[in-house]
Amino acid sequence: MKKASFLLTLLITFSANAKLLDKIAGVINDKVYSLSELKRIKKTISARKEIAPFIYKKKSISLLDVLKIQQRKFIIKDKLSAQGFVVSDDSVEARIKDTEKKLGLRRGDLIQFLKAKGISFDEYFELIREATEYNIFNRRIITPLVNITEQELKSLYYKKNSSNKALSFQYDIVDFTISRKKVQKSDLKKLPSILRKYQKTGNLPSIYNSIETNNMGELSDDDLPKDLSRLLQKTNEKTFSKAYVKNGVVHLFYLKKKELTASQEYLQAKGKLYNELYAKRSKSITSNWFSRESLQYYILEDI
């Protein structure tokens, strides 16, 4: 397969005069895309965005974008075929009939509707196939690569609702204590960083050798005084709180775990939060997946 052969311009001869008819704009393996083909797709972008917005999703789509979308379509079809997924003409026809039934349209009505949108029925037919293949690809190949934890969902919910005083957390707390008399006033703000270094190195300034620890176990905001609850709500997981002085004792609380309580409001918002995180993460994963898989194909862009 010689690269030069793909850069040839297609010519047609009329009465011994050669006229430029078309140009090869791109290639993937043995699939060739002509410039006129890509221009036709670009001309019908508005209709395509309505039918398959998850594929034609960029606000502004150039001819190069169109070519890349078509090349990705080729890769998707190839990968699905290797896994035994083939979207047949019959399955596409069945989907179209289902759409007609839901909208109360006859085939002639649908054709006229498409014509008004500037797209032919044949183009619509292949676009439905393309959308179906993309959905299978997303479900079978991309979704298993996207990992979203319960804690991530809760953290996002907290971020969006941090001003909500009704939020409640569950903690796993270790309490580091020392007599207030043994702590210089100027060191109160430094104690969290001192203890962080102690965790890493095992070294503690001699003046703080009397610090004691108490594993308080799992507690919720409802189990704590309001001022302490407010302090811990502002403290991140796996970190120390600011100094908390009570009855002549300095406390620094290390949060081994901090989880948002699964309130009814959170449970109702959970699906939307998942979709938000999935949209962001899957975009990056999909891009990386295509970058990696593209190395297995002969790809040429000449736009």
N, C-alpha and C positions, 0 to 999 in steps of 0.2 A: 504494500500500500504506500504509494509515493505521495508526499505532501503536495508536490507541484501539481499533481493531477486534480486536486481538489480546488486549486486556485484558478482553474481554467474558466474563462467566460463562455457561457452558452451562446452560440450564434445560430441564426436561422437565415437562410439565403432566399432572397426574392429577386428573380431575374438577374442573377449574377451579382447582385449587390448585397453585401453582408450587413445585417442590422443587429444591434445589441438587443437581445430579447430579455435576458435575465442574468443574474450573477449568483454564484455560490457564496452564501454569506456565512455558512457554518457547517460543521460536520461532527458527528459523534459515531465512531466505528464506521458502519456502512450506511448510516442514515445521513442524507444530505439535505440541507435547508437552503432554499433559494431566497433571494432578497425579496422577491414579490410575495412569497409565502409569509415571510415575517411582517411585511408591510400590511398584508391583509389582516393578520392577527392583530396588529397594532391598531388598525382602523376599526376593529370590532371590540376594542378593549372595554368600552363602557358596558356593553352587553355581557362580556365575559366576567367583569367584576360583579355584576348582578347575579350571575349564575354560579360562579366559583370564586367568591371574594377571598377565600383562604389561599388561593393560588395566585390570583392577580391582585395582590394586596397593597403593592406600593402605590403611593398617591400619584406619582408620575412614572410612567414606564417607557423606557427608550427601546429602540430596536435591539440593542445589545441585551437589555433585560428580557425581551421577548425570546431571543435566542437561548439565553441561559435557562429560562423556564422550560423551553422545549427540550433542551438537552437533559434537564433534570427529569422531565417526563419520561424520556427514554430510559434513564437509569432506574427510575421507579418501576417501570414496566418490566425491565430486565430482571431486577431483584425479586419482584413479586412472582414472576414466571418461574424463577429458580426455586421458589418456595411452594410452587403449585397453585398460585393464585392467578387466574386468568379471567378478566372481565369480558365475557362473551357478548356478541351482538344481541342475543336473546335477553341477557340480564339487563343490558342498557335499555332495550325496548320495553321491558317490564317496568323499569323505573320511570320511563317517560309516560307510559300508560297510567301508572299510579299517580303521577303529577297531574295528568289530564283529568283523571277522575276526581282528585281533590279540588281542582279548580273549576270543574264542570265544563271542560273544554273538549271539543272534537278535534281531530287531527288537523282539519282545515283551519280551525280557529287558531290553533297553536302555530301553524305555519305562517298565518297572517300576522300574528302577534310578533313572531320572530323577525319577520320581514320588516315590520315597523321599527324594530330594534337594530336593523341593519345586518342581521345574521341569518344564514340559511339553515334549513333543517339539518342538513348533513353536518354543518359545523356544530350545531347544537348537539347532535347525536354524539360526536366525538368529544365534545366538551363534557358531557355527562359521563362518558367513559373515563375521561381524564380526572374528573372530580371524584368518581368512585374509586379509582386506583389510588388517588392521593389519600383518601380517607382510610383505605385499607393499609396503605404504607404507614400512615401516621399511627394507626391503632396497633399494627403488628410489629413495626420496627422502631418507631420513635418513642412511643409511650413507655415501653419497658425500660428505656434508658433514662427516663425522667424520675428521679427520686425526690419526693417531697415528704418530709417528716411531720408528725403531729406537732412537734415543738416549733417548727418553722411556721406552721399555720397559726399557732397561738401567739408567736412573737409578732407576726404581721398584724394580727387582730389587736394586740396590745398597742402596737405602734400607731394604728389608725384610731385607737380609742383611749389613748393615754390620759386624756383629760376626764375620762369617765370615772367618777368616784365610786361607782358601783362595782368596778373590776375587783376580782378576788384571786389570790394566788395560793398555791401550795408550795411549801418550802421544805428543804432538808438542810438543817442549820447546825453549824459548829460555832459555839460561843467562846471567844478568846477574852479572858478577863484579867484585870490587874487593878490594884488599888489606885484610886485617883491621886493619892498622896505621892505615889512613886512615878507619876508622869508629869514632866514639865509641861506647862501650858503651851509652850511653843511647839511641843512634840505631838500634840493631840491630832493635828492634821497630817502629821508624817507617819503615824502609826500604821495605816493601811499599807503604805509602801514598804515600811520596815518589816511587816509580817509577810508581804509578798516575797521579799528577798530571803526571809527566813525559810519559807516554803521551798525555795530553789536551792539554797546553800546549806541550810541547817545551822547557820550562824545567827546569833541574836545578841545585840548589845547587852553587856552584863547588867546594866541597870534594869533590863526588862526580863531577867531570868526568872522572875517570880510569876510570869504570865501563866495562867492555867487554862485548860481547854475543857469544854463540856459539850458533848454531843447531844444536842437538844432533840434530834430526830425530826420527824415530819410534823410540821405545824401549818395551819392555814392562817390567813389574815384574821379570821374570826377568833383564833386562839390567842392573839397578841394584843397588847395595848395599842390604841390608835396611833400614838406618835411613833411607836416602833414599826407598826404596819406600814406607815407612810415612808419611813426610812428604807425598809426592805423593798418596797415597791420601786424605789428609785435605784436600787442596787442590782447590778446584772448578775446572772448566774456565773459561778466559778470565780467570783471576786469577793473582796472584803467590803463591808459597809463602812461608812464614816463612823467615827467614834460616837458611842452612845453612852452617856453618863447617867447613872441612876443609883441613888443611895450610896454615894461615895465610891462607886465601882465603875471603871471604864470597860465597856463591852465593845468588841469588834466582831461582827457576825460574818462568818464565811458561808456563802450560799452554795452548797454542794449541788443543789437542784432548786430550780424556780420554774414552776409551771402554772400557766393560767388555768384556773378552774373552768371546767367545761359548762359554762352557763348556757341557758336556753338561747340567749342572744348570740353567743359564739357559735352554737350548733347551727343556728339559722344562717349565719354568715359564712360558715365553713366552706360550702360549695363554691361560693363566689371567690373566696380567698384562694382556694385551690386553683381555680381557673386562672386567676391573676398570676400566681406563681408559675403555673404550668406554661402560660403563654410566653413569659419571659425566658424561662429555662429551656423550653423546647425549641425556641427560636435559635438559641446558641448551639444546642445539641444538633439540630437539623443542619445548620450551616457547617458545623464540624464534620458531620456524617457525610455530607455531599463532598466536602473538600477531600476527605480520605478516600471515598469510593471512586471519585473522579479519576484518581490515579490509575485505575484499572481499565480506563477507556482511552481510545484515541479521540481527542477533542481538538477541534480547530475553530477559531473565531476570526472572521475576516470582515468586520464591520467598522 
